[in-house]
Amino acid sequence: MQFLVKVSEVVHPIIEARVVLKDSNDDPVIYTAVSGKADALCTLVRDFFEPGVVAFCRNRGISILTDVMLRQRLMQVP
């Protein structure tokens, strides 16, 4: 936990428009990733894998990944 405190940054996302059309409660997660300049968002929530959500994130340099996909990506990093 101490490591996460050291490397974490608090962000205050601004919700500009709906992204996750099936559940607006998921939009703060998307905008937090955008505000935090995340490389990836790891989730098993199917709504995040809708084409519009994936495109929105991809245009901002964010990959939507499952836990397995994230693990595979991390294993490729030297």
Legacy VTK file of the C-alpha trace (Angstrom):
# vtk DataFile Version 3.0
C-alpha trace
ASCII
DATASET POLYDATA
POINTS 78 float
0.000 0.000 0.000
2.860 2.363 0.790
4.222 1.878 -2.725
0.869 2.845 -4.240
0.719 5.975 -2.096
4.172 6.977 -3.357
3.451 6.448 -7.051
-0.192 7.536 -7.157
-1.566 10.881 -8.229
-4.962 12.214 -7.204
-6.957 13.470 -10.176
-10.254 15.289 -10.352
-12.020 14.153 -13.514
-14.419 16.399 -15.360
-17.297 14.535 -16.992
-17.698 16.211 -20.377
-20.192 13.901 -22.072
-21.660 10.436 -21.702
-19.318 7.711 -22.872
-20.685 4.506 -21.365
-24.218 4.674 -22.711
-25.475 1.603 -20.851
-24.448 2.896 -17.399
-23.588 6.531 -16.750
-22.174 5.498 -13.351
-19.197 4.111 -15.293
-18.344 7.461 -16.886
-16.366 8.726 -13.858
-14.081 5.700 -14.239
-13.426 6.573 -17.886
-12.801 10.242 -17.150
-10.544 9.386 -14.209
-8.410 7.323 -16.595
-8.359 10.241 -19.045
-7.485 12.811 -16.355
-4.821 10.518 -14.928
-3.325 9.933 -18.379
-3.671 6.179 -17.924
-2.209 3.774 -20.448
-4.771 1.092 -19.662
-8.009 0.507 -17.845
-8.412 -3.013 -16.483
-11.985 -4.241 -16.057
-14.304 -7.170 -16.543
-17.362 -4.928 -16.953
-18.722 -5.610 -20.432
-19.995 -2.051 -20.924
-16.399 -0.828 -21.161
-15.835 -3.065 -24.188
-18.609 -1.458 -26.260
-17.151 -0.109 -29.532
-17.892 3.530 -28.694
-16.198 3.293 -25.298
-13.174 1.485 -26.745
-12.862 4.124 -29.506
-13.190 7.004 -27.025
-10.412 5.533 -24.900
-8.207 4.538 -27.838
-8.349 8.136 -29.144
-6.925 9.193 -25.782
-4.215 6.520 -25.689
-6.014 4.234 -23.233
-6.401 0.505 -23.791
-9.369 -1.319 -22.268
-8.112 -4.682 -21.013
-9.357 -7.645 -19.034
-7.226 -8.921 -16.175
-5.848 -11.676 -18.403
-5.034 -9.229 -21.205
-3.281 -6.891 -18.754
-1.245 -9.746 -17.316
-0.186 -10.804 -20.819
0.838 -7.242 -21.658
2.807 -6.887 -18.427
4.605 -10.168 -19.060
5.868 -8.755 -22.390
7.538 -5.765 -20.743
11.291 -6.349 -20.323
LINES 1 79
78 0 1 2 3 4 5 6 7 8 9 10 11 12 13 14 15 16 17 18 19 20 21 22 23 24 25 26 27 28 29 30 31 32 33 34 35 36 37 38 39 40 41 42 43 44 45 46 47 48 49 50 51 52 53 54 55 56 57 58 59 60 61 62 63 64 65 66 67 68 69 70 71 72 73 74 75 76 77
